[in-house]
Amino acid sequence: MRVLDRNRTDDSNDAVPSDQDLAPDDGTEAARRRRRAQFLRELHEAKELRNRVQPRRARAERMRQAMRMRTFRW
């Protein structure tokens, strides 16, 4: 299992080339967007893994979500 590290910026999936050394806390908008994109990729990967490992629980969650959407009132 891959351990997630929020401070890691050397991931091969990063859109920024490795020759640019931007610290994750330098405050620039590009760095913030890069960290957010990395977080969203890892979140999506974790959700897919959970659904693959626990299909019954994932199905039950989809059913509950569908019920919430059907009973939601504007």
Backbone as CSV, one residue per row, in Angstrom:
resi,resn,N_x,N_y,N_z,CA_x,CA_y,CA_z,C_x,C_y,C_z
1,MET,0.839,-1.183,0.000,0.000,0.000,0.000,0.877,1.236,0.000
2,ARG,0.514,2.231,-0.784,1.292,3.449,-0.903,0.910,4.416,0.210
3,VAL,1.901,4.914,0.902,1.677,5.874,1.967,1.639,7.266,1.351
4,LEU,0.615,8.042,1.702,0.452,9.369,1.139,1.253,10.376,1.959
5,ASP,1.994,11.229,1.270,2.782,12.253,1.924,2.399,13.598,1.327
6,ARG,1.799,14.459,2.125,1.308,15.740,1.614,2.423,16.682,1.184
7,ASN,3.588,16.565,1.797,4.673,17.484,1.486,5.505,17.048,0.294
8,ARG,5.206,15.886,-0.276,6.005,15.387,-1.384,5.648,16.117,-2.662
9,THR,6.670,16.600,-3.362,6.434,17.294,-4.630,7.159,16.610,-5.776
10,ASP,7.800,15.475,-5.533,8.588,14.821,-6.567,7.824,13.700,-7.260
11,ASP,6.499,13.723,-7.202,5.698,12.675,-7.812,5.810,12.760,-9.336
12,SER,5.892,11.629,-9.979,6.030,11.612,-11.436,4.754,12.071,-12.133
13,ASN,3.631,12.118,-11.424,2.374,12.568,-12.013,2.233,14.085,-11.997
14,ASP,3.152,14.794,-11.356,3.067,16.254,-11.295,3.161,16.844,-12.688
15,ALA,2.399,17.909,-12.903,2.416,18.571,-14.204,3.633,19.483,-14.353
16,VAL,4.282,19.823,-13.247,5.445,20.711,-13.281,6.707,19.882,-13.472
17,PRO,7.578,20.257,-14.398,8.829,19.515,-14.579,9.674,19.539,-13.313
18,SER,10.489,18.514,-13.149,11.258,18.373,-11.914,12.384,19.397,-11.796
19,ASP,12.733,20.115,-12.881,13.809,21.091,-12.790,13.357,22.382,-12.113
20,GLN,12.063,22.549,-11.915,11.570,23.703,-11.175,11.441,23.301,-9.718
21,ASP,12.183,23.951,-8.857,12.184,23.628,-7.439,11.305,24.628,-6.699
22,LEU,10.008,24.371,-6.643,9.108,25.230,-5.893,8.776,24.536,-4.586
23,ALA,8.977,25.220,-3.494,8.639,24.651,-2.191,7.121,24.615,-2.061
24,PRO,6.578,23.594,-1.369,5.128,23.501,-1.262,4.509,24.646,-0.457
25,ASP,5.279,25.360,0.331,4.725,26.428,1.147,5.157,27.812,0.675
26,ASP,5.519,27.964,-0.603,6.011,29.260,-1.066,4.883,30.251,-1.332
27,GLY,3.633,29.826,-1.274,2.512,30.745,-1.339,2.075,31.149,-2.726
28,THR,2.686,30.648,-3.759,2.265,31.046,-5.098,1.023,30.278,-5.512
29,GLU,0.293,30.876,-6.411,-0.946,30.267,-6.892,-0.667,28.949,-7.617
30,ALA,0.409,28.884,-8.376,0.748,27.653,-9.098,1.055,26.516,-8.132
31,ALA,1.765,26.827,-7.063,2.083,25.793,-6.076,0.819,25.300,-5.385
32,ARG,-0.077,26.234,-5.091,-1.338,25.848,-4.447,-2.160,24.939,-5.367
33,ARG,-2.229,25.322,-6.648,-2.978,24.493,-7.604,-2.350,23.119,-7.763
34,ARG,-1.024,23.065,-7.757,-0.335,21.780,-7.883,-0.617,20.890,-6.673
35,ARG,-0.575,21.475,-5.483,-0.880,20.692,-4.280,-2.327,20.214,-4.288
36,ARG,-3.235,21.085,-4.737,-4.652,20.709,-4.797,-4.875,19.585,-5.799
37,ALA,-4.240,19.672,-6.959,-4.369,18.623,-7.968,-3.828,17.299,-7.442
38,GLN,-2.703,17.352,-6.752,-2.129,16.135,-6.166,-3.087,15.540,-5.146
39,PHE,-3.664,16.381,-4.293,-4.607,15.907,-3.286,-5.821,15.261,-3.942
40,LEU,-6.368,15.907,-4.975,-7.549,15.359,-5.631,-7.242,14.036,-6.339
41,ARG,-6.036,13.912,-6.924,-5.655,12.636,-7.539,-5.604,11.535,-6.500
42,GLU,-4.978,11.826,-5.357,-4.854,10.814,-4.313,-6.200,10.479,-3.690
43,LEU,-7.076,11.472,-3.556,-8.417,11.228,-3.027,-9.205,10.312,-3.958
44,HIS,-9.130,10.598,-5.257,-9.827,9.767,-6.239,-9.279,8.334,-6.222
45,GLU,-7.975,8.200,-6.127,-7.344,6.881,-6.068,-7.794,6.121,-4.821
46,ALA,-7.873,6.817,-3.683,-8.302,6.168,-2.440,-9.752,5.728,-2.518
47,LYS,-10.612,6.542,-3.129,-12.024,6.166,-3.263,-12.183,4.947,-4.174
48,GLU,-11.430,4.920,-5.271,-11.502,3.761,-6.166,-11.032,2.493,-5.464
49,LEU,-9.954,2.608,-4.697,-9.445,1.460,-3.960,-10.481,0.964,-2.954
50,ARG,-11.091,1.889,-2.224,-12.108,1.503,-1.243,-13.285,0.799,-1.917
51,ASN,-13.732,1.327,-3.054,-14.855,0.704,-3.754,-14.489,-0.676,-4.298
52,ARG,-13.236,-0.843,-4.690,-12.809,-2.139,-5.210,-12.677,-3.163,-4.086
53,VAL,-12.214,-2.719,-2.921,-11.984,-3.635,-1.809,-13.289,-3.977,-1.088
54,GLN,-14.210,-3.026,-1.021,-15.459,-3.239,-0.292,-16.652,-2.971,-1.201
55,PRO,-16.906,-3.837,-2.177,-17.971,-3.548,-3.140,-19.360,-3.508,-2.508
56,ARG,-19.603,-4.330,-1.492,-20.937,-4.330,-0.884,-21.194,-3.008,-0.161
57,ARG,-20.194,-2.543,0.561,-20.342,-1.271,1.278,-20.480,-0.122,0.282
58,ALA,-19.737,-0.182,-0.806,-19.817,0.873,-1.820,-21.205,0.885,-2.456
59,ARG,-21.765,-0.291,-2.720,-23.106,-0.363,-3.304,-24.137,0.194,-2.330
60,ALA,-24.009,-0.157,-1.061,-24.940,0.357,-0.062,-24.850,1.874,0.025
61,GLU,-23.638,2.409,-0.061,-23.465,3.864,-0.020,-24.102,4.519,-1.239
62,ARG,-23.958,3.905,-2.422,-24.612,4.451,-3.623,-26.125,4.444,-3.464
63,MET,-26.664,3.385,-2.879,-28.112,3.305,-2.667,-28.579,4.390,-1.681
64,ARG,-27.828,4.591,-0.612,-28.195,5.648,0.345,-28.140,7.026,-0.311
65,GLN,-27.109,7.256,-1.123,-26.998,8.536,-1.820,-28.164,8.731,-2.790
66,ALA,-28.541,7.678,-3.504,-29.676,7.768,-4.427,-30.964,8.075,-3.664
67,MET,-31.142,7.454,-2.503,-32.330,7.720,-1.688,-32.328,9.172,-1.199
68,ARG,-31.176,9.675,-0.782,-31.104,11.076,-0.355,-31.470,12.010,-1.507
69,MET,-30.993,11.682,-2.700,-31.276,12.550,-3.843,-32.755,12.492,-4.220
70,ARG,-33.383,11.329,-4.087,-34.808,11.213,-4.419,-35.678,11.963,-3.420
71,THR,-35.270,12.004,-2.160,-36.108,12.613,-1.129,-35.736,14.065,-0.840
72,PHE,-34.754,14.593,-1.549,-34.332,15.981,-1.329,-35.400,16.934,-1.854
73,ARG,-35.678,17.957,-1.061,-36.651,18.969,-1.489,-35.959,20.295,-1.699
74,TRP,-36.332,20.977,-2.758,-35.750,22.279,-3.069,-36.392,23.264,-2.203
